[in-house]
């Protein structure tokens, strides 16, 4: 046997982190997941998601928040870069649930202007 590797289980099992965009999903995750990942939402709506998790899971579970940032020497350039990279991620959850293919996201984003 050459270059064999033996893999063993870690001393502590990895955490199961569930993703949620809505309070209802976060509450459901609270019953079985070890933690939560969600996104920053307008008007502090992400706080409602975290609160729903805490109600069902307690205070000890980790929460990870994804935040999109764009920076450049000029604000105009940063805004344009953000628009080009993330314009397909601005839709509400019901719309996101219906779009299936990358082309559908691009088509829907055509109607959103910077």
N, CA, C and O atoms as a DFTB+ gen file, in Angstrom:
456 C
 N C O
     1  1       0.847      -1.154       0.000
     2  2       0.000       0.000       0.000
     3  2       0.903       1.231       0.000
     4  3       1.815       1.345       0.820
     5  1       0.642       2.145      -0.923
     6  2       1.425       3.378      -1.002
     7  2       0.504       4.582      -0.841
     8  3      -0.635       4.577      -1.309
     9  1       1.008       5.599      -0.179
    10  2       0.292       6.865       0.002
    11  2      -1.109       6.699       0.575
    12  3      -2.018       7.453       0.228
    13  1      -1.279       5.743       1.425
    14  2      -2.583       5.534       2.051
    15  2      -2.796       6.544       3.166
    16  3      -1.851       6.948       3.844
    17  1      -4.054       6.949       3.348
    18  2      -4.421       7.856       4.424
    19  2      -5.533       7.207       5.228
    20  3      -6.468       6.629       4.674
    21  1      -5.419       7.311       6.504
    22  2      -6.441       6.792       7.389
    23  2      -7.228       7.974       7.940
    24  3      -6.666       8.850       8.597
    25  1      -8.505       7.993       7.674
    26  2      -9.349       9.068       8.170
    27  2     -10.129       8.549       9.367
    28  3     -10.713       7.466       9.327
    29  1     -10.128       9.331      10.419
    30  2     -10.863       8.955      11.618
    31  2     -11.886      10.044      11.924
    32  3     -11.762      11.184      11.477
    33  1     -12.868       9.670      12.675
    34  2     -13.882      10.642      13.065
    35  2     -13.271      11.689      13.984
    36  3     -12.379      11.384      14.774
    37  1     -13.754      12.926      13.879
    38  2     -13.260      13.952      14.791
    39  2     -13.733      13.674      16.220
    40  3     -14.719      12.968      16.430
    41  1     -13.028      14.229      17.184
    42  2     -13.392      14.030      18.589
    43  2     -14.808      14.552      18.864
    44  3     -15.569      13.948      19.621
    45  1     -15.142      15.667      18.244
    46  2     -16.495      16.228      18.381
    47  2     -17.128      16.262      16.997
    48  3     -16.487      16.691      16.038
    49  1     -18.374      15.819      16.878
    50  2     -19.010      15.839      15.557
    51  2     -19.191      17.275      15.067
    52  3     -19.351      18.187      15.879
    53  1     -19.168      17.484      13.755
    54  2     -19.368      18.834      13.228
    55  2     -20.789      19.313      13.504
    56  3     -21.721      18.516      13.615
    57  1     -20.932      20.622      13.610
    58  2     -22.258      21.202      13.831
    59  2     -23.110      21.079      12.571
    60  3     -22.596      21.138      11.454
    61  1     -24.389      20.911      12.758
    62  2     -25.344      20.951      11.653
    63  2     -25.952      22.347      11.672
    64  3     -26.707      22.699      12.578
    65  1     -25.613      23.133      10.660
    66  2     -26.087      24.513      10.568
    67  2     -27.184      24.566       9.511
    68  3     -26.967      24.192       8.359
    69  1     -28.361      25.034       9.913
    70  2     -29.493      25.139       8.988
    71  2     -29.615      26.552       8.455
    72  3     -29.280      27.515       9.144
    73  1     -30.096      26.675       7.226
    74  2     -30.294      27.982       6.595
    75  2     -31.775      28.353       6.656
    76  3     -32.644      27.513       6.421
    77  1     -32.050      29.612       6.971
    78  2     -33.440      30.079       7.034
    79  2     -33.520      31.533       6.601
    80  3     -32.644      32.339       6.915
    81  1     -34.578      31.853       5.880
    82  2     -34.856      33.234       5.486
    83  2     -36.083      33.791       6.190
    84  3     -36.289      35.004       6.224
    85  1     -36.894      32.907       6.749
    86  2     -38.136      33.348       7.387
    87  2     -38.178      32.884       8.839
    88  3     -37.524      31.905       9.199
    89  1     -38.944      33.580       9.673
    90  2     -39.100      33.134      11.059
    91  2     -39.670      31.719      11.167
    92  3     -39.265      30.960      12.048
    93  1     -40.593      31.361      10.295
    94  2     -41.192      30.023      10.360
    95  2     -40.138      28.935      10.137
    96  3     -40.121      27.932      10.850
    97  1     -39.280      29.128       9.170
    98  2     -38.231      28.146       8.909
    99  2     -37.227      28.107      10.049
   100  3     -36.768      27.034      10.440
   101  1     -36.884      29.275      10.584
   102  2     -35.940      29.325      11.699
   103  2     -36.506      28.631      12.931
   104  3     -35.769      27.952      13.647
   105  1     -37.789      28.789      13.187
   106  2     -38.417      28.112      14.323
   107  2     -38.339      26.603      14.144
   108  3     -38.067      25.876      15.099
   109  1     -38.575      26.137      12.938
   110  2     -38.481      24.706      12.639
   111  2     -37.051      24.212      12.847
   112  3     -36.840      23.142      13.418
   113  1     -36.072      24.984      12.387
   114  2     -34.666      24.611      12.571
   115  2     -34.303      24.497      14.041
   116  3     -33.477      23.668      14.422
   117  1     -34.921      25.332      14.866
   118  2     -34.612      25.334      16.288
   119  2     -34.826      23.994      16.962
   120  3     -34.254      23.729      18.020
   121  1     -35.641      23.149      16.361
   122  2     -35.910      21.842      16.946
   123  2     -34.856      20.794      16.658
   124  3     -34.835      19.757      17.320
   125  1     -33.980      21.027      15.692
   126  2     -33.015      19.979      15.348
   127  2     -31.623      20.479      14.952
   128  3     -30.657      19.727      15.079
   129  1     -31.490      21.705      14.483
   130  2     -30.183      22.184      14.020
   131  2     -29.340      22.682      15.190
   132  3     -29.865      23.080      16.230
   133  1     -28.030      22.651      15.001
   134  2     -27.101      23.159      16.016
   135  2     -26.876      24.653      15.898
   136  3     -26.333      25.269      16.814
   137  1     -27.285      25.248      14.784
   138  2     -27.080      26.667      14.566
   139  2     -27.821      27.122      13.326
   140  3     -28.515      26.339      12.678
   141  1     -27.668      28.397      13.003
   142  2     -28.420      29.029      11.920
   143  2     -27.498      29.879      11.069
   144  3     -26.591      30.537      11.578
   145  1     -27.744      29.856       9.750
   146  2     -27.143      30.843       8.858
   147  2     -28.301      31.526       8.142
   148  3     -29.224      30.867       7.663
   149  1     -28.243      32.843       8.074
   150  2     -29.270      33.620       7.403
   151  2     -28.604      34.815       6.734
   152  3     -27.387      34.985       6.802
   153  1     -29.412      35.629       6.095
   154  2     -28.877      36.788       5.392
   155  2     -29.365      38.071       6.050
   156  3     -30.398      38.095       6.719
   157  1     -28.608      39.121       5.846
   158  2     -29.043      40.437       6.282
   159  2     -30.277      40.809       5.461
   160  3     -30.279      40.658       4.239
   161  1     -31.315      41.292       6.123
   162  2     -32.537      41.680       5.418
   163  2     -32.899      43.115       5.767
   164  3     -32.560      43.619       6.837
   165  1     -33.580      43.745       4.861
   166  2     -34.008      45.136       5.066
   167  2     -34.892      45.263       6.294
   168  3     -35.612      44.343       6.682
   169  1     -34.804      46.436       6.880
   170  2     -35.656      46.802       8.020
   171  2     -35.481      45.863       9.214
   172  3     -36.397      45.710      10.022
   173  1     -34.319      45.239       9.327
   174  2     -34.037      44.383      10.476
   175  2     -34.832      43.091      10.526
   176  3     -34.940      42.483      11.591
   177  1     -35.392      42.651       9.401
   178  2     -36.201      41.430       9.395
   179  2     -35.399      40.202       9.798
   180  3     -35.965      39.215      10.269
   181  1     -34.085      40.255       9.615
   182  2     -33.259      39.113      10.025
   183  2     -33.319      38.898      11.537
   184  3     -33.108      37.782      12.012
   185  1     -33.602      39.951      12.287
   186  2     -33.732      39.807      13.741
   187  2     -34.912      38.910      14.102
   188  3     -34.841      38.144      15.063
   189  1     -35.998      39.005      13.334
   190  2     -37.160      38.144      13.567
   191  2     -36.801      36.674      13.332
   192  3     -37.296      35.786      14.026
   193  1     -35.935      36.431      12.348
   194  2     -35.494      35.067      12.047
   195  2     -34.688      34.519      13.229
   196  3     -34.908      33.388      13.661
   197  1     -33.765      35.312      13.744
   198  2     -32.936      34.882      14.875
   199  2     -33.793      34.676      16.123
   200  3     -33.592      33.710      16.859
   201  1     -34.730      35.560      16.361
   202  2     -35.618      35.438      17.525
   203  2     -36.419      34.136      17.460
   204  3     -36.581      33.452      18.471
   205  1     -36.916      33.799      16.278
   206  2     -37.681      32.556      16.128
   207  2     -36.812      31.341      16.421
   208  3     -37.277      30.381      17.036
   209  1     -35.559      31.372      15.988
   210  2     -34.651      30.266      16.303
   211  2     -34.468      30.161      17.808
   212  3     -34.586      29.076      18.377
   213  1     -34.184      31.276      18.447
   214  2     -33.914      31.274      19.888
   215  2     -35.105      30.761      20.694
   216  3     -34.918      30.111      21.723
   217  1     -36.322      31.043      20.243
   218  2     -37.514      30.570      20.956
   219  2     -37.575      29.051      21.004
   220  3     -38.038      28.480      21.992
   221  1     -37.114      28.396      19.952
   222  2     -37.198      26.934      19.894
   223  2     -35.899      26.226      20.229
   224  3     -35.918      25.036      20.543
   225  1     -34.785      26.913      20.172
   226  2     -33.495      26.244      20.384
   227  2     -32.775      26.719      21.633
   228  3     -31.844      26.058      22.093
   229  1     -33.181      27.840      22.187
   230  2     -32.448      28.394      23.322
   231  2     -31.408      29.397      22.852
   232  3     -31.343      29.752      21.675
   233  1     -30.598      29.840      23.798
   234  2     -29.654      30.926      23.518
   235  2     -28.269      30.481      23.074
   236  3     -27.491      31.312      22.605
   237  1     -27.930      29.198      23.205
   238  2     -26.551      28.785      22.986
   239  2     -26.140      28.487      21.556
   240  3     -24.948      28.342      21.286
   241  1     -27.084      28.392      20.630
   242  2     -26.740      28.006      19.270
   243  2     -26.116      29.164      18.496
   244  3     -26.574      30.301      18.605
   245  1     -25.066      28.878      17.711
   246  2     -24.435      29.954      16.938
   247  2     -25.331      30.419      15.790
   248  3     -26.107      29.644      15.229
   249  1     -25.203      31.692      15.459
   250  2     -25.915      32.283      14.332
   251  2     -24.887      32.962      13.450
   252  3     -24.046      33.725      13.925
   253  1     -24.966      32.676      12.164
   254  2     -24.064      33.275      11.177
   255  2     -24.896      34.135      10.242
   256  3     -25.947      33.709       9.761
   257  1     -24.422      35.344       9.988
   258  2     -25.156      36.304       9.168
   259  2     -24.327      36.644       7.937
   260  3     -23.198      37.121       8.051
   261  1     -24.894      36.396       6.758
   262  2     -24.218      36.732       5.513
   263  2     -24.561      38.170       5.158
   264  3     -25.729      38.557       5.136
   265  1     -23.533      38.948       4.882
   266  2     -23.720      40.345       4.505
   267  2     -22.921      40.595       3.236
   268  3     -21.739      40.256       3.168
   269  1     -23.554      41.180       2.237
   270  2     -22.858      41.519       1.005
   271  2     -22.257      42.913       1.133
   272  3     -22.931      43.855       1.550
   273  1     -20.999      43.033       0.775
   274  2     -20.311      44.318       0.803
   275  2     -19.689      44.586      -0.558
   276  3     -19.274      43.659      -1.253
   277  1     -19.627      45.834      -0.927
   278  2     -18.939      46.231      -2.148
   279  2     -18.178      47.501      -1.842
   280  3     -18.713      48.432      -1.240
   281  1     -16.935      47.530      -2.258
   282  2     -16.159      48.740      -2.027
   283  2     -15.267      49.021      -3.231
   284  3     -14.851      48.109      -3.945
   285  1     -14.990      50.284      -3.435
   286  2     -14.131      50.738      -4.523
   287  2     -13.656      52.141      -4.154
   288  3     -14.107      52.715      -3.163
   289  1     -12.771      52.672      -4.933
   290  2     -12.286      54.032      -4.654
   291  2     -13.411      55.049      -4.775
   292  3     -13.447      56.033      -4.036
   293  1     -14.320      54.813      -5.698
   294  2     -15.453      55.728      -5.876
   295  2     -16.752      54.997      -5.523
   296  3     -16.940      53.837      -5.891
   297  1     -17.629      55.676      -4.818
   298  2     -18.897      55.070      -4.422
   299  2     -19.690      54.590      -5.631
   300  3     -20.309      53.526      -5.591
   301  1     -19.671      55.367      -6.696
   302  2     -20.390      54.986      -7.911
   303  2     -19.907      53.623      -8.437
   304  3     -20.715      52.796      -8.862
   305  1     -18.604      53.402      -8.406
   306  2     -18.057      52.118      -8.865
   307  2     -18.477      50.976      -7.946
   308  3     -18.795      49.883      -8.415
   309  1     -18.477      51.228      -6.640
   310  2     -18.892      50.201      -5.683
   311  2     -20.360      49.836      -5.902
   312  3     -20.723      48.660      -5.855
   313  1     -21.188      50.826      -6.138
   314  2     -22.611      50.561      -6.381
   315  2     -22.810      49.768      -7.672
   316  3     -23.625      48.846      -7.715
   317  1     -22.078      50.119      -8.712
   318  2     -22.198      49.409      -9.980
   319  2     -21.740      47.949      -9.835
   320  3     -22.370      47.040     -10.374
   321  1     -20.654      47.739      -9.114
   322  2     -20.164      46.379      -8.889
   323  2     -21.179      45.559      -8.088
   324  3     -21.424      44.392      -8.393
   325  1     -21.759      46.173      -7.073
   326  2     -22.765      45.475      -6.273
   327  2     -23.966      45.110      -7.145
   328  3     -24.489      43.999      -7.056
   329  1     -24.391      46.033      -7.971
   330  2     -25.511      45.783      -8.865
   331  2     -25.213      44.618      -9.809
   332  3     -26.049      43.733      -9.988
   333  1     -24.043      44.618     -10.402
   334  2     -23.681      43.560     -11.345
   335  2     -23.581      42.196     -10.667
   336  3     -23.976      41.185     -11.248
   337  1     -23.062      42.160      -9.457
   338  2     -22.845      40.893      -8.768
   339  2     -24.086      40.339      -8.073
   340  3     -24.280      39.124      -8.032
   341  1     -24.920      41.207      -7.531
   342  2     -25.969      40.738      -6.623
   343  2     -27.380      41.132      -7.014
   344  3     -28.299      40.951      -6.215
   345  1     -27.585      41.653      -8.182
   346  2     -28.946      42.088      -8.518
   347  2     -29.924      40.919      -8.573
   348  3     -31.135      41.129      -8.499
   349  1     -29.427      39.701      -8.701
   350  2     -30.327      38.547      -8.743
   351  2     -30.644      38.000      -7.355
   352  3     -31.336      36.988      -7.239
   353  1     -30.155      38.646      -6.308
   354  2     -30.409      38.153      -4.950
   355  2     -31.341      39.069      -4.160
   356  3     -31.453      38.918      -2.944
   357  1     -32.000      39.999      -4.809
   358  2     -32.807      41.000      -4.099
   359  2     -34.264      40.596      -3.942
   360  3     -35.034      41.307      -3.296
   361  1     -34.650      39.478      -4.515
   362  2     -36.053      39.110      -4.542
   363  2     -36.524      38.547      -3.208
   364  3     -35.742      37.987      -2.440
   365  1     -37.817      38.707      -2.948
   366  2     -38.424      38.162      -1.744
   367  2     -38.483      36.640      -1.838
   368  3     -38.401      36.073      -2.927
   369  1     -38.624      35.994      -0.701
   370  2     -38.608      34.539      -0.621
   371  2     -39.597      33.848      -1.564
   372  3     -39.212      32.865      -2.198
   373  1     -40.855      34.307      -1.694
   374  2     -41.778      33.616      -2.611
   375  2     -41.289      33.618      -4.068
   376  3     -41.503      32.649      -4.796
   377  1     -40.640      34.693      -4.486
   378  2     -40.103      34.757      -5.849
   379  2     -38.918      33.812      -5.970
   380  3     -38.815      33.070      -6.947
   381  1     -38.036      33.831      -5.002
   382  2     -36.865      32.951      -5.033
   383  2     -37.274      31.483      -5.098
   384  3     -36.592      30.678      -5.733
   385  1     -38.376      31.131      -4.450
   386  2     -38.828      29.746      -4.433
   387  2     -39.320      29.290      -5.804
   388  3     -39.301      28.094      -6.095
   389  1     -39.757      30.210      -6.641
   390  2     -40.291      29.857      -7.953
   391  2     -39.237      29.837      -9.053
   392  3     -39.386      29.109     -10.034
   393  1     -38.181      30.620      -8.907
   394  2     -37.144      30.672      -9.937
   395  2     -36.255      29.443      -9.815
   396  3     -35.811      29.106      -8.717
   397  1     -35.993      28.773     -10.929
   398  2     -35.263      27.510     -10.889
   399  2     -33.897      27.567     -11.579
   400  3     -32.944      26.937     -11.121
   401  1     -33.801      28.312     -12.663
   402  2     -32.590      28.306     -13.480
   403  2     -31.918      29.675     -13.424
   404  3     -32.599      30.686     -13.253
   405  1     -30.585      29.726     -13.566
   406  2     -29.874      31.012     -13.529
   407  2     -30.450      32.039     -14.502
   408  3     -30.521      33.226     -14.182
   409  1     -30.858      31.590     -15.683
   410  2     -31.425      32.512     -16.664
   411  2     -32.700      33.178     -16.178
   412  3     -32.988      34.316     -16.550
   413  1     -33.465      32.479     -15.349
   414  2     -34.693      33.051     -14.801
   415  2     -34.378      34.185     -13.828
   416  3     -35.071      35.202     -13.806
   417  1     -33.337      34.005     -13.031
   418  2     -32.924      35.069     -12.113
   419  2     -32.468      36.298     -12.896
   420  3     -32.826      37.429     -12.568
   421  1     -31.674      36.055     -13.933
   422  2     -31.192      37.163     -14.770
   423  2     -32.359      37.888     -15.429
   424  3     -32.379      39.118     -15.468
   425  1     -33.332      37.136     -15.948
   426  2     -34.470      37.749     -16.603
   427  2     -35.280      38.606     -15.625
   428  3     -35.692      39.716     -15.962
   429  1     -35.504      38.092     -14.426
   430  2     -36.272      38.858     -13.428
   431  2     -35.499      40.103     -13.005
   432  3     -36.099      41.153     -12.776
   433  1     -34.182      39.999     -12.898
   434  2     -33.364      41.139     -12.447
   435  2     -33.275      42.245     -13.486
   436  3     -32.898      43.368     -13.153
   437  1     -33.610      41.954     -14.726
   438  2     -33.582      42.989     -15.761
   439  2     -34.517      44.148     -15.418
   440  3     -34.298      45.274     -15.865
   441  1     -35.547      43.882     -14.635
   442  2     -36.519      44.900     -14.311
   443  2     -36.138      45.732     -13.094
   444  3     -36.849      46.665     -12.720
   445  1     -35.023      45.390     -12.487
   446  2     -34.532      46.130     -11.322
   447  2     -33.417      47.058     -11.761
   448  3     -32.447      46.620     -12.380
   449  1     -33.547      48.325     -11.450
   450  2     -32.526      49.289     -11.826
   451  2     -31.801      49.794     -10.614
   452  3     -32.359      49.853      -9.518
   453  1     -30.569      50.156     -10.810
   454  2     -29.712      50.684      -9.752
   455  2     -30.188      52.019      -9.274
   456  3     -29.579      52.609      -8.381
